[in-house]
Amino acid sequence: MNCNILLIYKTLLDEYGPQGWWPVRRDAKSCVSAIRFEIAVGATLTQNTAWTNVEKAVDNLIILGLMDPKIIMDIDQDDLAKAIRSSGYYNQKAKKLKILTRFLMEGNFFQSGNIPARDDLLKLWGIGEETVDSILLYAYGVPVFVIDAYTRRIFERLGILNGGEQYKVIAGVITDSMEEDPDVYKEYHALVVRHGKEHCRKEPVCNSCVLKKYCKLGLSTD
């Protein structure tokens, strides 16, 4: 049975409901600069690790009073690395956080109305396309679609991707099929992650999967 980008979105939304991403601490939700900074931190720390590990690192930064861009810029890199140890690759991530924070601070990009250019973010050491697009979409409302391992896996299994396509090609396949709406892109990405964790794992859990009838793997597992 054939499916398309919009059908997948509507099916996942009906199944899981709104996800309310990006998750930030309660006291940050009323402040644009705090939201933007926490999202930038989370997007960097989530590289090559599970979100549960990121939450531990973010909580530790808050407990230690370090969840502030000025403090991150000034703190010793080794001390920062210790604070985010639970996120893995903490020495590299501490360096990335300091570089990214300095860029955002010097460009005044934590303030409302100021949005960094994607190409400029990609020039920063250790900040790749997935991280950049997570920051742009969730912190700044830029209509870009975040492509992660879950996106690749799900859309390959549904036959929409062949496998091995470049990041920008996959993003284009999705955004060309939908109206340009950052709120929908946020919700769609969050739903893809939810479905990837619950059903479309490396070892798929096809029982009760709402996309099973569209998926080659699902059709072969009864």
ROKENU-784228 format. One record per atom (N, C-alpha, C, O): z negated, x negated, y negated. Coordinates in pm, whole numbers, padded with zeros to 5 digits, always signed. Each point is the difference from the previous one (the first is absolute). Layout:
# ROKENU-784228
ZXY...
This chain:
# ROKENU-784228
+00000-00085+00119+00000+00085-00119+00000-00089-00124-00075-00097-00008+00158+00130-00088+00010-00081-00120-00112+00033-00099-00053+00112-00001+00019-00210-00081-00098+00022-00105+00045-00076-00123+00089-00085+00008-00149+00115-00121+00033-00073-00121-00127-00034-00076-00109+00039+00040+00124-00114-00149-00115-00052-00074-00091+00112-00049-00122-00008+00014+00180+00113-00072-00080+00109-00054-00070+00080+00110-00114+00043-00018+00182-00025+00130-00060+00074+00111-00123-00075+00054-00102+00061+00032+00113-00192-00023-00113-00080+00046-00118+00017-00094-00114+00021+00043+00141-00030-00173-00106+00013-00100-00068+00136+00011-00123+00007+00004+00200+00099+00001-00057+00135+00006-00078+00020+00130-00104+00066+00001+00155-00122+00108-00069+00014+00129-00134-00071-00002-00101+00055+00046+00098-00177-00099-00125-00076-00008-00099+00065-00096-00120+00003+00026+00171+00049-00137-00088+00063-00099-00062+00127+00059-00118+00028-00022+00196+00048+00096-00052+00121+00064-00107-00036+00103-00098+00073+00018+00117-00184+00049-00093-00040+00106-00130-00055-00055-00108+00037+00046+00116-00126-00145-00118-00073-00046-00056+00047-00134-00117-00023-00031+00201+00089-00048-00043+00039-00133+00000-00117-00097+00027-00113+00041-00057+00137-00169+00000-00108-00100-00103-00107+00033-00112+00030+00043+00150-00156-00062-00086-00113+00036-00082-00056-00117-00101-00067+00021+00145+00096-00143-00079-00043-00115-00009-00149-00021-00104-00051-00043+00211-00020+00074+00000-00145-00021+00029-00036-00144+00057+00085-00070-00091-00201+00019-00068-00115+00057-00150+00019-00006-00050+00046-00103-00026-00080+00208-00145+00017-00005-00067-00102-00091+00009-00120+00025-00077+00167-00130-00078-00088-00087-00141+00055-00010-00023+00118+00025-00071-00202-00062-00139+00042-00013-00014+00108-00107+00079+00006-00094-00177+00076+00110-00017+00117-00086-00011-00035-00148+00059+00067-00084-00135-00172+00051-00024-00032-00141+00120-00064-00068-00003-00024-00120+00109-00005+00197+00121-00059-00060+00100+00106-00040+00093-00028-00075-00109+00151+00125+00104+00101-00013+00020+00051-00143+00103+00061-00030-00199-00085-00056+00012+00048-00138+00054-00105-00096+00013+00025-00119+00018-00142+00171+00041-00111-00086+00131-00059+00051+00007-00048+00113+00097+00051-00196+00131-00050+00039-00006-00147+00041+00055-00037+00104-00119-00045-00183-00004-00144+00028-00073-00028+00131+00041-00087+00077-00151+00161-00050-00076-00021+00123+00081+00042+00122-00003-00068+00103+00073+00179-00115+00085+00047+00110+00109-00102+00030+00023-00037+00115+00044-00007-00220+00110-00095+00019-00048-00130+00063+00066-00056+00087-00182+00009-00132-00050-00126+00055-00040+00016+00145+00034-00085+00083-00104+00192-00050-00045+00018+00137+00119+00018+00095-00004-00050+00113+00108+00118-00157+00119+00015+00083+00069-00135+00020+00043-00032+00111-00034-00046-00217+00061-00134+00012-00078-00087+00096+00059-00073+00080-00191+00079-00087-00084-00076+00092+00021+00048+00144+00021-00081+00090-00026+00212-00070+00015+00055+00135+00136-00030+00060+00011-00032+00118+00094+00041-00200+00136-00026+00049+00017-00145+00042+00075-00030+00093-00145-00059-00160+00006-00142+00036-00082-00029+00124+00045-00073+00089-00163+00129-00082-00089-00028+00114+00049+00061+00130-00035-00049+00107+00115+00157-00115+00043+00068+00122+00114-00072+00072+00044+00044+00106+00004-00153-00163+00104-00077+00068-00054-00051+00135-00103-00066+00005+00174+00098+00101-00030-00051+00135-00140+00035+00050-00063-00078+00071+00014+00195-00110-00129+00042+00053-00011+00151-00007+00081+00067-00065-00181-00012+00132-00025+00144+00000-00074+00040-00127-00074-00079-00058+00095+00205+00016-00062+00047-00123-00153-00001+00010-00068-00018-00101+00012+00037+00219-00145-00004+00016-00056-00135-00042-00110-00008-00055+00184-00099+00080-00043-00133-00041+00009-00017-00153-00082-00068-00061+00182+00133+00003+00016-00004-00145-00116+00074-00067-00056-00047-00099+00020+00162+00154-00111+00077-00056-00129-00081-00003-00075+00006-00097+00050-00081+00202-00119-00085+00004+00004-00105-00112-00100-00026-00066+00218-00033+00047+00015-00102-00103-00016+00060-00140-00066-00058-00086+00128+00175+00065-00011+00068-00130-00145+00038-00027-00051-00020-00111-00016+00075+00211-00142+00036-00016-00083-00123-00035-00092+00008-00082+00123-00120+00145-00076-00122-00027+00024-00050-00143-00093-00046-00066+00218+00057+00020+00029-00038-00138-00080+00086-00098-00050-00049-00101+00040+00176+00131-00075+00092-00086-00150-00033+00004-00065-00006-00104+00012-00014+00223-00143-00032+00015-00035-00128-00075-00106-00010-00062+00195-00089+00067-00025-00128-00065+00034+00001-00149-00019-00100-00070+00068+00215+00022+00034+00010-00142+00126-00076-00038+00013-00046-00113+00079+00033+00208+00122-00079-00023+00125+00084-00022+00107-00055-00027-00119+00187+00036+00119+00085-00013+00034+00019-00148-00011+00109-00056+00051-00219-00004+00034-00003-00143+00103-00111-00020-00024-00112+00043+00137+00141-00107+00105-00102-00012-00045-00128-00072+00042-00109+00037-00125+00123-00137-00046-00119-00072-00085-00089+00089+00009-00122-00005-00092+00186+00087-00084-00077+00092+00084-00066+00108-00024-00116+00036+00123+00188+00017+00088-00057+00103+00075-00122-00055+00020-00098+00072+00020+00105-00197+00071-00113-00061-00091-00123-00012+00046-00113+00017-00175+00136-00045-00090-00111-00030-00076-00053+00121-00043-00116-00001+00026+00197+00104-00080-00040+00114+00065-00115+00075+00122-00011+00005-00204-00074+00054+00051-00108+00084+00076+00060+00118-00046+00097+00061+00161-00154-00029+00085+00057+00104-00070+00003+00136+00019+00094+00077-00098-00195-00047-00072-00004+00127-00103+00113+00008-00019+00059+00106-00047-00030-00217-00099+00107-00002+00069+00136+00018-00052+00089+00067+00168-00074-00128+00077+00123+00017+00043+00017+00145-00007+00110+00056+00051-00219+00004+00042+00005+00140-00113+00046+00091+00022+00079+00092-00143-00128-00118-00115+00043+00080-00026+00150-00016-00037+00067+00096+00058-00017-00216-00028+00142-00027+00098+00092+00072-00035+00114+00031+00157-00161-00005+00103+00085+00062+00028-00044+00144+00106+00029+00054-00200-00099+00006+00019-00058+00133+00044+00103+00104+00081-00032+00088-00132+00153-00098+00030+00103+00102+00148+00039+00002+00046+00058+00098+00028-00088-00205+00141+00040-00007+00093-00095+00075+00118+00029+00017-00172-00143+00030+00082-00096+00071+00088-00081-00095+00032+00045-00110+00007-00166+00154+00082-00088-00084-00061-00009-00141+00072-00001-00100-00203-00005+00095-00073+00016-00126+00024-00112-00100-00005+00024-00121+00031-00145+00168+00028-00108-00095+00133+00024-00073+00009-00017-00122+00092+00057+00197+00130+00031-00061-00011+00123-00090+00056+00002-00110-00127+00098+00157-00010+00124-00078-00080-00020-00129+00027+00066-00100-00125-00155+00103-00074-00030-00122+00094-00063-00104-00006+00034-00118+00090-00123+00164+00098-00062-00091+00097+00105-00054+00030+00001-00119+00018+00086+00208+00093+00106-00043-00065+00092-00103+00062+00037-00099-00188+00000+00124-00069+00090-00091-00015-00061-00139+00016+00068-00101-00047-00195+00096-00018-00065-00129+00133-00010-00075+00005+00020-00121+00102-00051+00192+00133-00010-00062+00045+00137-00051+00046+00012-00113-00060+00089+00198+00042+00135-00037-00084+00054-00116+00054+00059-00094-00184-00079+00100-00088+00049-00106+00032-00065-00133+00003+00068-00103+00020-00197+00104+00034-00069-00125+00130+00054-00059+00010+00022-00121+00089+00001+00207+00128+00054-00047-00021+00138-00064+00051+00026-00108-00126+00060+00176-00021+00135-00051-00085+00001-00127+00021+00081-00090-00117-00171+00083-00085-00009-00119+00080-00052-00119-00007+00056-00109+00082-00164+00129+00074-00061-00110+00110+00091-00051+00038-00008-00117+00016+00095+00204+00103+00094-00042-00055+00132-00050+00075+00091-00036-00209-00081+00035-00067+00123-00043+00043+00119+00085+00016+00112-00051+00004-00136+00181+00055+00103+00088-00107+00092+00060+00034+00090+00077-00160-00111-00111-00102+00093+00045-00014+00119-00093-00066+00098+00032+00129-00107-00149-00010+00107-00098+00106+00107+00024+00108-00028+00053-00140+00150-00092+00092+00113+00017+00129-00023-00076-00001-00042-00116+00115+00069+00184+00130-00013-00065+00070-00131+00025+00121-00010-00019-00195-00091+00062+00059-00132+00026+00027-00017+00149-00091+00011+00082+00216-00036-00049+00041-00010+00141+00070-00133+00024+00096-00032-00070-00141-00046+00167+00066-00128+00029+00135+00021+00066+00022+00101+00068+00069-00195-00087+00131+00006+00063-00010-00045+00146-00072-00095+00032+00142+00164+00055-00004-00033+00143+00042-00144+00025-00064-00070+00078+00169+00026-00143+00049-00136+00021-00103-00104-00042-00011-00106+00062-00063+00135-00168-00103-00093-00046-00116-00008+00100-00053-00108+00025+00015+00221+00031-00105+00000+00101+00043-00077+00125-00081-00072+00060+00206+00086-00022+00050-00068+00120+00006-00151-00017+00008-00073+00100-00012+00025-00221+00000-00144-00025-00137-00064+00024-00011-00122+00010-00092+00205-00002-00136-00051+00019-00019-00050+00143+00052+00059+00095-00125-00166-00081-00023-00060+00132-00072+00098+00092-00106+00054-00034+00165-00032+00153-00065+00078+00103+00005+00150-00018-00064+00073+00076+00139-00025-00175+00006+00143-00026+00140+00050+00038+00096-00018-00075-00087+00081+00192+00130+00043+00051+00036+00142-00039-00071+00065-00077+00181-00016+00132+00055+00129-00040-00094+00116+00031-00017+00091-00082-00043-00092+00199-00089+00111+00035-00120+00006-00094-00040+00108-00045-00018-00223+00017-00114-00006-00092+00040+00044-00139-00070+00080-00063+00182-00132+00014+00048+00035-00134+00025+00150-00012-00043+00063-00096+00112-00006+00194+00033+00142-00008-00123+00088+00014-00006+00108-00058-00093-00152+00136-00126+00074+00008-00067+00005-00136-00050+00104-00042+00049-00217-00027-00061-00006-00133+00078+00087-00098-00059+00078-00075+00191-00092+00074+00081+00075-00095-00008+00150+00024-00011+00078-00095+00015-00036+00221-00002+00143+00031-00137+00061-00028-00011+00099-00073-00093-00157+00131-00131+00063-00005-00077-00027-00130-00075+00085-00046+00095-00202-00012-00073-00033-00123+00074+00042-00125-00061+00032-00102+00196-00032+00109+00079+00023-00121+00093+00121+00009+00065+00035-00099-00057+00029+00214+00084+00118+00013+00148-00028-00007+00078+00089-00035-00037-00212+00067+00143-00036+00002+00061+00058+00128-00057-00018+00108+00170+00086-00116+00059+00063+00119+00069-00100+00093+00123-00009+00004-00204-00066+00070+00051-00089+00105-00066+00042+00130-00112+00051-00001+00180-00072+00112-00057+00039+00130-00051-00125+00070+00072-00100+00012-00194+00106+00035-00062-00115+00066+00045-00004+00147-00016+00097+00074+00071-00210-00036+00047-00017+00138-00097-00093+00073-00017-00116-00037-00046+00169+00140-00092-00082+00080+00040+00009+00147+00103+00058+00034-00186-00116+00051+00033-00004+00143+00006+00141+00060+00082+00026+00088-00167+00064-00136+00003+00137+00050+00133+00067-00035+00059+00070+00083-00013-00090-00206+00127+00060-00043+00114-00047+00089+00079+00081+00048-00072-00210-00027+00107-00056+00084-00006+00059+00141+00101+00044+00055-00220-00045+00003-00014+00044+00139+00037+00147+00017+00074+00036+00091-00126+00049-00180+00024+00143+00014+00147+00034-00020+00058+00075+00079+00003-00130-00183+00139+00035-00028+00098-00065+00099+00109+00052+00021-00147-00162+00039+00083-00056+00107-00007+00089+00123+00103+00027+00063-00220+00019-00029-00015+00084+00119+00066+00137-00018+00038+00064+00097-00026-00022-00222+00068+00127-00029+00151-00017-00012+00073+00097-00018-00026-00222+00026+00143-00026-00004+00059-00006-00141+00122-00007-00015-00207+00012-00088+00049-00008-00138+00031-00144-00037+00091-00027-00080-00166-00066+00138+00026-00143-00018+00045-00060+00132-00036+00048+00108+00115-00154-00118+00044-00070+00120-00097-00109+00040-00006-00041+00116-00071-00007-00214-00091-00112+00024+00055-00125-00064+00118-00033+00016-00204-00038-00088+00042-00126-00062+00056+00014-00141+00038-00100-00060-00031+00222+00007+00051+00018-00136-00093-00066-00101-00121-00009+00021+00179-00037-00130-00080-00060-00106-00085+00106-00069+00030+00119+00004-00136-00165-00066-00096+00088-00067+00071+00095-00096-00022+00121+00005+00107-00174-00093+00063+00084-00102+00097+00101+00061+00023+00107-00057+00034-00141+00172+00090+00094+00067-00080+00120+00053+00042+00114-00016-00155-00142+00078-00084+00108+00053-00051+00089-00113+00003+00122+00010-00049-00185-00118-00048+00078-00114+00111+00090-00055-00025+00114-00037+00147-00167+00033+00113+00076-00051+00035+00117+00090+00036+00107-00049-00047-00125+00180+00027+00108+00094-00092+00118-00029+00042+00116+00007-00167-00145-00039-00098+00105-00025+00017+00061-00138+00009+00122-00014-00004-00205-00090+00004+00052-00137+00132+00069-00031+00004+00091-00083+00104-00134+00146+00129+00066-00023+00004+00141+00059+00087+00080-00035-00180-00050+00122-00003+00129+00067-00099+00097-00063-00014+00114+00046-00054-00159-00152-00103+00082-00061+00010-00002-00152+00059-00091-00058-00117+00191-00004-00013-00001-00144-00095-00111-00042-00099-00027+00068+00128-00037-00180-00083-00111-00047-00131+00054-00054-00007+00052-00111-00098-00066+00190-00130+00056-00036-00110-00092+00056-00022-00001+00121-00046-00074-00206-00102-00093+00050-00113+00069+00074-00057-00058+00093+00023+00181-00131-00108+00070+00070+00040+00032+00143-00082-00010+00092+00208+00049-00073+00050+00026+00135+00009-00130+00079-00034-00004+00118+00078-00103-00182+00008-00129+00068-00138-00047+00046-00015-00053+00110-00087+00074-00195-00136-00037+00038-00043+00079+00123-00051-00056+00097+00072+00185-00103-00042+00086+00110+00074-00034+00129-00059-00004+00108+00188-00019-00120+00083-00030+00117-00048-00129+00066-00018-00006+00122-00002-00097-00203-00045-00128+00056-00135+00015+00070-00020-00053+00109-00071+00125-00173-00132+00021+00059+00011+00077+00132-00072-00031+00096+00159+00128-00090+00021+00078+00123+00059-00087+00110-00038+00013+00116+00131-00099-00151+00059-00091+00097-00108-00090+00060-00003-00022+00121-00084-00031-00205-00109-00085+00048-00092+00079+00092-00038-00048+00107+00003+00168-00148-00087+00085+00083+00063+00025+00137-00066-00013+00103+00194+00048-00103+00067+00029+00126+00015-00127+00085-00012+00004+00122+00038-00115-00189+00013-00125+00073-00128-00041+00069+00003-00056+00109-00115+00082-00172-00129-00035+00058-00038+00094+00115-00058-00043+00100+00092+00170-00115-00044+00097+00100+00097+00017+00117-00043+00028+00112+00173-00044-00138+00097+00027+00106+00102-00112+00020+00020-00047+00112+00045+00005-00219+00111-00094+00016-00050-00145-00005+00039-00078-00086-00125+00046+00180-00056-00134+00012+00100-00090+00074+00107+00045+00041-00143-00171-00026+00086-00089+00080+00015+00058+00140+00109+00001+00057-00220+00047-00003+00005+00078+00124-00014+00146-00040-00112+00045-00026+00222+00029+00019-00002+00133-00062-00086+00101+00075-00010-00002+00123-00052+00090-00201-00076+00112+00055+00083+00125-00029-00016+00064-00104+00103-00030+00196+00100+00106-00025-00054+00140+00023+00055+00097-00051-00164-00087+00128-00058+00133+00023-00048+00059-00132-00076-00064-00072+00120+00184+00041-00034+00077-00121+00061-00059-00128-00038+00041-00109+00130-00136+00121+00068-00056-00117+00098+00103-00056+00084+00053+00072-00097-00024-00202+00084+00104-00060+00145-00044-00017+00089+00083-00022-00063-00212+00033+00136-00051-00010+00062-00027+00136+00111-00053+00009-00181+00089+00094+00042-00031+00137+00139+00052+00033+00078-00068+00066-00047+00187-00111+00129+00060+00035+00117-00069-00066+00115+00020+00040-00143-00103-00142+00108-00073-00068+00011-00145+00051+00093-00072-00036-00187+00032+00117-00016-00142+00034+00045-00030+00142-00032+00074+00093+00106-00180-00077+00047-00040+00132-00117-00032+00094+00003+00033+00119-00105-00097-00174-00116-00034+00084-00071+00127+00042-00040+00014+00116+00023+00078-00210-00068+00125+00030+00070+00080+00107-00065+00059+00086+00197-00055-00093+00076+00078+00097-00008-00058+00140+00025+00070+00098-00058-00198-00088+00000-00066+00130-00138-00011+00062-00015-00060+00107-00087+00117-00173-00136-00022+00051-00063+00121+00066-00115-00006+00045+00186+00115-00038-00057+00119+00066-00010-00020+00151-00046+00090+00072
